[in-house]
Amino acid sequence: MAETAPEHREPSVSPAAVVACARGWIGTPYRHQASLRGVGCDCLGLVRGIWRELLGPEPEPPPPYPRSWAEDGDAGLMIAAARRNLVERPIGPIAPGDVLLFRVRRDGPARHAGVATGPDAMVHAYDGHAVAETPIPDTWRRRLVARFVFPLP
């Protein structure tokens, strides 16, 4: 009997489910290293919380990290973890459900994450603000380092 190639399936959770979940976190206060909807989270905690809600237990615990994130240690920490656990997409047009990683400084490491709700908006948490859906300005687009989607459960 001849073997057949496995059926190709898009390896990601539905973008609509990701966007709906991300929007459920809007209003969650900013809390460094936290990841509890309605209680507190940072940008990484938001992505971790969405993972738990859509996929179940997190694949690995995050290491402790300072507010200055990768600037004090391993510059590739955030992007390496994303590459281990998410499905990388080429940097190109932003689509709903994309997990976006950004540099904060022009030549710095990836240290901010957001979840796209459309080509021009994202949900994200940032210091001093509750989780919000905001436009993606050109300054952020120029600092986009990587684009991912959540894998299938």
N, C-alpha and C positions, 0 to 999 in steps of 0.2 A: 504494500500500500504506500503510495507516495505521500510524503509529508507536505502539509500546506503551511504557508506562512501564517502566523497568528494575525487575527483581525486587528487592524490599527484602530486604536481608540485615543482620542485626545486625552492626555494624561492630566486632567485637572478637574477640580470641582467647578460646578456651574458658576459663571461670572455673576449671574443674578443672585445666587445664594451668598456669594462672598460680599457683594455690595450690600445686600439686606442685612447681613450679619454685622458688617462694619458700621453701618448707619445705626445699628442698635447700641453701639458704644458711644454715640455722640452725647456729650454732656458729662462723661466720666471725668472726674478731676485728674489732673496730672500728678502722678506719684512716681518718682524715680524707682525703677526696678519692680514696680508692681504690675499686676496683670489680672485685675478683677473688675469686670464690667460694673459700672455704677459706683464703685468704691475708689478705684485709682489705677492708672497705668501710665507707662511712658510709650514711646513709639514702638519699641520692641515688644512691650507687654501687650499692646494692641494686636499685633500680628500673632503673638502667642495665644492670646485669648480667642481670636478668630479660629486659629488652628484647633483649639480644644472644642469649640462649639461645632465645628464642621467635620472634624476628623477624629476627635477623641484625644487620648493622652498625648502630650508632647513627646516628640521623638528623642529629645535630649534636654537636660536642664541647662538653662543659661548660666554662664559663669558670672560671678560678681563683677560688676563693671562700674567705674566711676562716672560721674556726670559728664566729664570730659571725654568719655567713651574711649575710642581707639587712639586718641591723641596721646594718652599716657601709657599705652602698651602695644598690643598686637594690632597693627593698622588693618589687618585683613580679617579680623575676628567676625564682624557682622556679615561680610560678603561670603566668607568661607562657610559659615553656618547656613546661610541661605542656599548656597550651592549644594550642601549636603542634604537639605531637607525639602527644598522647593524645586520646581521645574523652571529652569532658566529659559528665557526668551531673548531673542536679539533686541537690542535697543532700537526702537522704532516707534511707530504710533502707539500711544498709550491707549489701552483698552480697559473697559470696566472689569474689575476683579484683579487687575495686576497689582502685585506687591512691588513697590518702587523703592529703590535704595538711592540715597542722595549723599553727596559730599556737602558738608556745611561750609567749609572753606574751599575756595577754588581748587587748590591742589591737595586737599586733605583726603583722608580715608572716608569710606562710606560710614556714616554715623547717624543717619536719619532714615526712617521708613514711613511709608504711607500706603494706603490702599486706594487705588483709582476707582472712582465711581462713574467715570466717563472720561473722554479724551482730555478734558480741561479741568477736572476737579478730583480731589482726593479727601479721604478721611485720615486724620493723623493726630497724634498727641505731641505737644511740644511744651517745653518748660514754661510754667506760669499761665498755661491756658488749659481749659477742659478740651477733651477730644472734640474736634470740629470738622465739618466738611468745608473745605476752602478751595478757591481756584488754584490751579497750578501755574504760577507766573513764569515768565521766560527765565528769570534768574534761577528758579528751581530746575527748569528743563535743561538748562546748560550744565547743571550739576548732577544730573541723573547718571548714576554709575551702572545700575543693573535693573533688569525687569524680570520678574518671576510670576508664576501662578502656583496656586496650591495644587498638590497632587491629588489623585483620586484616593478615596479612603481604602 
